[in-house]
Amino acid sequence: MAETIIPIFRVKSVEVSAAWYARLGFELVGSHQFEPGFPVYGFLRRGDVQIHLSEHKGDAPKKSLAYFWVDDVAPISAEFGEPIETQPWGHEVTLIDPDGNRIRAAQPTG
């Protein structure tokens, strides 16, 4: 098994946030809820990349940050209307989801 690490973002609504992440190419591939009325935990995937979304208050801090390396940041910039910033290591776009979590999508240079 290849090792991997999966960020967990605290969200108010897995359904609302999953729709936002779909614009970034992520698909909601599963969810878990102990019973109706309880918080939902969602599993998102884009290729080999995973993100988990949790409505559980103790699972993750609010307004977290993840760095996301991609092959081409231009389509992400266009989809979200956010500018591309040039850094010494690559071209970046900073995104903020509906709950204040940040994704820095970046295309490496060189």
C-alpha positions as a Markdown table, in Angstrom:
| # | Residue | x | y | z |
|---|---|---|---|---|
| 1 | Met | 0.0 | 0.0 | 0.0 |
| 2 | Ala | 1.3 | 3.5 | -0.9 |
| 3 | Glu | 1.4 | 5.8 | 2.1 |
| 4 | Thr | -0.8 | 8.8 | 2.0 |
| 5 | Ile | -2.1 | 11.6 | 4.2 |
| 6 | Ile | -5.7 | 12.9 | 4.1 |
| 7 | Pro | -6.7 | 16.4 | 5.3 |
| 8 | Ile | -9.9 | 16.6 | 7.2 |
| 9 | Phe | -11.8 | 19.9 | 7.0 |
| 10 | Arg | -14.4 | 21.0 | 9.5 |
| 11 | Val | -17.6 | 22.0 | 7.7 |
| 12 | Lys | -21.1 | 23.0 | 8.6 |
| 13 | Ser | -22.6 | 20.9 | 5.8 |
| 14 | Val | -20.9 | 18.1 | 3.9 |
| 15 | Glu | -23.5 | 18.4 | 1.1 |
| 16 | Val | -22.9 | 22.2 | 0.6 |
| 17 | Ser | -19.1 | 21.8 | 0.9 |
| 18 | Ala | -19.0 | 18.7 | -1.4 |
| 19 | Ala | -20.7 | 20.8 | -4.1 |
| 20 | Trp | -18.0 | 23.5 | -3.8 |
| 21 | Tyr | -15.2 | 20.9 | -3.9 |
| 22 | Ala | -16.8 | 19.4 | -7.0 |
| 23 | Arg | -15.8 | 22.6 | -8.8 |
| 24 | Leu | -12.2 | 21.7 | -8.0 |
| 25 | Gly | -12.7 | 18.2 | -9.5 |
| 26 | Phe | -13.5 | 16.3 | -6.3 |
| 27 | Glu | -16.3 | 13.7 | -6.1 |
| 28 | Leu | -18.2 | 12.7 | -3.0 |
| 29 | Val | -17.5 | 9.0 | -3.0 |
| 30 | Gly | -19.1 | 8.2 | 0.4 |
| 31 | Ser | -20.4 | 9.4 | 3.7 |
| 32 | His | -21.1 | 8.2 | 7.2 |
| 33 | Gln | -23.7 | 9.2 | 9.7 |
| 34 | Phe | -24.4 | 7.3 | 12.9 |
| 35 | Glu | -28.1 | 8.1 | 12.7 |
| 36 | Pro | -30.4 | 10.8 | 11.3 |
| 37 | Gly | -29.8 | 14.1 | 12.9 |
| 38 | Phe | -26.2 | 13.3 | 13.7 |
| 39 | Pro | -23.2 | 15.0 | 12.0 |
| 40 | Val | -22.1 | 13.7 | 8.6 |
| 41 | Tyr | -18.6 | 12.6 | 7.6 |
| 42 | Gly | -17.8 | 12.8 | 3.9 |
| 43 | Phe | -15.1 | 11.2 | 1.7 |
| 44 | Leu | -14.1 | 13.1 | -1.4 |
| 45 | Arg | -11.7 | 11.9 | -4.1 |
| 46 | Arg | -10.0 | 13.5 | -7.2 |
| 47 | Gly | -7.9 | 10.8 | -8.8 |
| 48 | Asp | -5.5 | 9.6 | -6.1 |
| 49 | Val | -6.1 | 12.7 | -3.9 |
| 50 | Gln | -8.5 | 12.5 | -1.0 |
| 51 | Ile | -10.1 | 15.1 | 1.3 |
| 52 | His | -12.5 | 14.3 | 4.2 |
| 53 | Leu | -15.2 | 16.7 | 5.3 |
| 54 | Ser | -16.5 | 16.5 | 8.8 |
| 55 | Glu | -19.5 | 18.1 | 10.5 |
| 56 | His | -18.2 | 16.7 | 13.9 |
| 57 | Lys | -17.0 | 19.5 | 16.1 |
| 58 | Gly | -14.0 | 17.6 | 17.5 |
| 59 | Asp | -12.5 | 16.2 | 14.2 |
| 60 | Ala | -10.7 | 19.3 | 12.9 |
| 61 | Pro | -10.1 | 22.9 | 13.7 |
| 62 | Lys | -12.1 | 25.5 | 11.8 |
| 63 | Lys | -10.4 | 27.4 | 8.9 |
| 64 | Ser | -7.7 | 24.8 | 8.1 |
| 65 | Leu | -5.2 | 24.9 | 5.2 |
| 66 | Ala | -4.0 | 22.3 | 2.7 |
| 67 | Tyr | -1.5 | 22.6 | -0.1 |
| 68 | Phe | -2.5 | 21.0 | -3.4 |
| 69 | Trp | 0.0 | 20.4 | -6.2 |
| 70 | Val | -1.6 | 20.2 | -9.6 |
| 71 | Asp | -0.3 | 19.9 | -13.2 |
| 72 | Asp | -2.1 | 23.1 | -14.4 |
| 73 | Val | -3.4 | 25.8 | -12.1 |
| 74 | Ala | -4.9 | 27.9 | -14.9 |
| 75 | Pro | -8.2 | 26.0 | -15.1 |
| 76 | Ile | -8.6 | 26.3 | -11.3 |
| 77 | Ser | -7.9 | 30.1 | -11.5 |
| 78 | Ala | -10.5 | 30.4 | -14.2 |
| 79 | Glu | -13.2 | 28.3 | -12.5 |
| 80 | Phe | -13.0 | 30.3 | -9.2 |
| 81 | Gly | -12.0 | 33.7 | -10.7 |
| 82 | Glu | -9.0 | 33.9 | -8.4 |
| 83 | Pro | -5.7 | 35.3 | -9.6 |
| 84 | Ile | -2.5 | 33.2 | -10.1 |
| 85 | Glu | 0.3 | 34.4 | -7.9 |
| 86 | Thr | 3.9 | 33.6 | -8.8 |
| 87 | Gln | 6.1 | 32.2 | -6.0 |
| 88 | Pro | 9.7 | 31.0 | -6.2 |
| 89 | Trp | 8.4 | 27.4 | -6.2 |
| 90 | Gly | 5.4 | 27.7 | -8.5 |
| 91 | His | 2.2 | 29.4 | -9.6 |
| 92 | Glu | -0.4 | 29.5 | -6.8 |
| 93 | Val | -4.1 | 30.1 | -6.5 |
| 94 | Thr | -5.6 | 30.5 | -3.0 |
| 95 | Leu | -9.2 | 29.3 | -2.6 |
| 96 | Ile | -11.5 | 29.6 | 0.5 |
| 97 | Asp | -14.3 | 27.1 | 0.8 |
| 98 | Pro | -17.8 | 28.0 | 2.3 |
| 99 | Asp | -16.5 | 27.3 | 5.8 |
| 100 | Gly | -13.3 | 29.3 | 5.6 |
| 101 | Asn | -10.9 | 26.4 | 5.0 |
| 102 | Arg | -8.2 | 27.3 | 2.5 |
| 103 | Ile | -6.7 | 25.4 | -0.4 |
| 104 | Arg | -3.6 | 26.6 | -2.1 |
| 105 | Ala | -3.5 | 25.0 | -5.5 |
| 106 | Ala | -0.1 | 25.2 | -7.1 |
| 107 | Gln | 1.7 | 24.3 | -10.3 |
| 108 | Pro | 5.4 | 23.8 | -9.8 |
| 109 | Thr | 7.9 | 25.7 | -11.9 |
| 110 | Gly | 11.2 | 24.5 | -13.2 |
